[in-house]
Amino acid sequence: MGSLSIWHWIIVIAVVLLLFGRGKISDLMGDVAQGIKAFKKGMQDDDTTAEKKPSEPVKSIDHNATPSTAARSDVGSKAV
């Protein structure tokens, strides 16, 4: 009862073909294939533009090494 026999699969495939038809399924698979091709082409275009782009210098934020000597008066108090 847990596994599907060959007859179950035949009935499922027949119902899917009746609902969607052969043309719609093949059109759908063609659309999926075109989407995959477009995705791969886009990924290749990103790689080639990254290689052609001159490398920009890395921007960094200078850290102030000396700590502030002024004590904060609002630490631990509740604002009213």
Backbone bond lengths (Angstrom), bond angles and torsions (degrees), N, CA, C in turn:
res aa  C-N    CA-C-N  psi(-1)  N-CA   C-N-CA  omega(-1)  CA-C   N-CA-C  phi
1 M - - - 1.432 - - 1.524 111.02 -
2 G 1.330 118.28 -24.74 1.450 121.71 -177.64 1.513 113.41 -78.78
3 S 1.321 118.44 -30.35 1.458 119.96 -177.38 1.522 110.25 -101.44
4 L 1.309 115.06 156.65 1.460 120.54 179.79 1.521 109.18 -96.68
5 S 1.305 116.01 132.09 1.463 120.15 179.25 1.527 109.54 -85.21
6 I 1.312 116.27 177.75 1.465 121.66 -179.81 1.531 110.83 -63.23
7 W 1.329 116.99 -32.16 1.466 120.16 -179.75 1.531 111.19 -68.42
8 H 1.304 116.44 -36.43 1.460 119.58 176.24 1.526 110.68 -62.15
9 W 1.338 116.19 -44.58 1.461 120.14 -179.46 1.527 111.28 -65.42
10 I 1.325 117.53 -39.25 1.464 120.65 179.04 1.523 110.27 -62.87
11 I 1.319 117.01 -42.48 1.466 120.69 179.80 1.530 110.24 -66.36
12 V 1.322 118.12 -41.89 1.465 121.09 178.97 1.525 111.07 -62.77
13 I 1.324 116.80 -43.84 1.469 120.73 179.37 1.517 110.64 -65.37
14 A 1.330 117.74 -39.96 1.461 120.90 178.70 1.528 111.09 -63.61
15 V 1.318 117.57 -41.55 1.469 120.59 179.34 1.529 110.60 -66.15
16 V 1.327 117.11 -41.88 1.463 120.32 178.54 1.523 110.46 -62.75
17 L 1.323 117.47 -43.15 1.462 120.47 178.72 1.528 111.67 -65.49
18 L 1.322 117.00 -37.28 1.464 119.34 177.49 1.530 111.55 -67.18
19 L 1.306 116.90 -39.92 1.458 120.02 -178.48 1.528 112.57 -72.48
20 F 1.316 117.16 -45.25 1.452 120.62 -173.09 1.524 113.17 -101.10
21 G 1.298 119.05 -27.25 1.462 121.60 -177.38 1.516 111.96 77.77
22 R 1.319 115.84 158.07 1.466 120.13 -178.80 1.509 111.79 -65.79
23 G 1.311 118.17 -38.59 1.467 121.66 -176.34 1.513 112.73 -64.84
24 K 1.322 116.19 -42.52 1.462 119.16 -177.32 1.524 111.48 -68.43
25 I 1.320 116.95 -38.00 1.466 119.86 -179.88 1.524 110.34 -66.86
26 S 1.335 117.21 -43.33 1.466 119.02 179.71 1.524 110.73 -68.00
27 D 1.333 118.18 -35.75 1.466 120.49 175.83 1.521 110.80 -64.33
28 L 1.318 115.72 -41.29 1.454 120.52 179.38 1.521 110.96 -63.28
29 M 1.316 117.41 -43.48 1.464 120.71 179.47 1.530 110.50 -66.64
30 G 1.334 117.34 -36.08 1.463 120.56 176.41 1.518 111.44 -64.55
31 D 1.335 116.67 -39.65 1.458 120.76 177.43 1.526 111.14 -65.09
32 V 1.310 116.45 -39.52 1.469 120.53 178.00 1.533 109.65 -63.74
33 A 1.315 117.27 -43.24 1.466 121.06 179.87 1.525 110.93 -63.95
34 Q 1.338 117.45 -40.67 1.462 120.09 177.86 1.527 111.15 -65.41
35 G 1.311 116.75 -37.00 1.455 120.46 177.63 1.518 111.74 -64.49
36 I 1.315 116.22 -40.96 1.467 120.13 178.57 1.528 110.42 -65.39
37 K 1.331 117.04 -42.25 1.464 120.47 178.44 1.521 111.14 -63.10
38 A 1.337 116.93 -42.04 1.462 120.64 179.49 1.527 110.46 -64.83
39 F 1.325 117.06 -38.64 1.465 121.39 178.38 1.527 110.42 -63.65
40 K 1.336 117.22 -46.21 1.465 120.73 179.95 1.527 110.86 -63.17
41 K 1.351 116.25 -40.45 1.465 120.00 178.95 1.522 110.40 -64.68
42 G 1.310 117.29 -40.41 1.457 121.08 177.85 1.512 112.12 -63.99
43 M 1.327 116.60 -39.43 1.463 119.99 177.79 1.532 110.86 -65.25
44 Q 1.322 117.69 -39.75 1.464 120.86 178.43 1.522 110.48 -67.11
45 D 1.343 117.41 -38.61 1.459 120.61 178.62 1.524 110.50 -63.98
46 D 1.325 117.52 -38.95 1.462 120.64 177.91 1.523 110.99 -63.64
47 D 1.324 116.65 -40.16 1.468 120.28 -179.77 1.526 110.69 -66.16
48 T 1.340 117.73 -41.95 1.465 120.21 -177.90 1.517 110.90 -70.75
49 T 1.325 119.37 -36.96 1.465 119.96 178.42 1.522 110.59 -70.18
50 A 1.315 118.03 -32.58 1.465 120.63 177.50 1.523 110.57 -68.37
51 E 1.316 117.73 -35.02 1.457 121.15 179.55 1.528 111.01 -73.65
52 K 1.327 118.25 -35.06 1.450 122.04 -178.03 1.525 111.90 -77.17
53 K 1.324 117.62 -28.39 1.453 121.87 -176.34 1.527 109.47 -69.16
54 P 1.345 116.93 129.88 1.473 117.93 177.81 1.518 109.42 -67.10
55 S 1.312 113.54 145.21 1.459 117.71 -177.02 1.526 109.74 -72.71
56 E 1.318 115.68 130.78 1.458 121.20 179.02 1.525 108.80 -88.65
57 P 1.314 116.94 149.71 1.469 118.11 178.08 1.523 109.98 -65.57
58 V 1.302 115.42 147.43 1.451 121.03 -178.96 1.518 108.82 -74.59
59 K 1.324 116.25 128.75 1.460 120.79 179.26 1.521 108.48 -89.71
60 S 1.320 115.72 137.19 1.449 119.19 179.50 1.524 108.94 -132.99
61 I 1.297 114.80 157.55 1.458 121.40 178.10 1.524 107.18 -103.56
62 D 1.337 115.51 126.17 1.459 119.74 179.12 1.516 109.03 -74.03
63 H 1.322 114.96 132.23 1.454 120.61 -179.38 1.521 109.18 -97.99
64 N 1.314 115.90 133.52 1.453 120.88 178.83 1.519 108.34 -78.19
65 A 1.332 117.70 113.95 1.454 121.72 -173.77 1.517 112.79 -76.50
66 T 1.340 118.60 -28.66 1.462 119.93 -178.13 1.518 109.65 -86.92
67 P 1.321 118.00 127.97 1.456 120.18 179.76 1.523 110.77 -73.27
68 S 1.284 115.32 155.09 1.452 121.40 179.47 1.521 109.75 -69.45
69 T 1.359 117.36 134.96 1.461 120.90 -178.97 1.513 111.91 -88.45
70 A 1.313 117.92 -17.90 1.461 120.45 -179.55 1.515 109.83 -76.67
71 A 1.332 115.76 129.52 1.460 120.37 179.35 1.522 108.77 -83.24
72 R 1.308 114.87 143.54 1.464 118.91 178.63 1.514 108.47 -84.17
73 S 1.318 115.78 133.63 1.462 119.50 -177.89 1.514 112.10 -89.61
74 D 1.356 117.81 -14.01 1.458 119.11 -176.55 1.522 113.29 -92.92
75 V 1.308 118.19 2.68 1.452 120.88 -179.26 1.532 109.13 -72.40
76 G 1.296 116.63 123.41 1.446 121.95 176.59 1.515 114.03 85.11
77 S 1.300 119.11 -6.68 1.464 119.76 178.51 1.515 109.85 -101.05
78 K 1.285 115.93 153.93 1.465 120.72 179.19 1.513 108.73 -98.02
79 A 1.323 115.06 133.20 1.457 119.50 177.79 1.523 108.82 -79.17
80 V 1.320 116.31 137.53 1.464 120.43 -177.71 1.491 109.97 -101.84
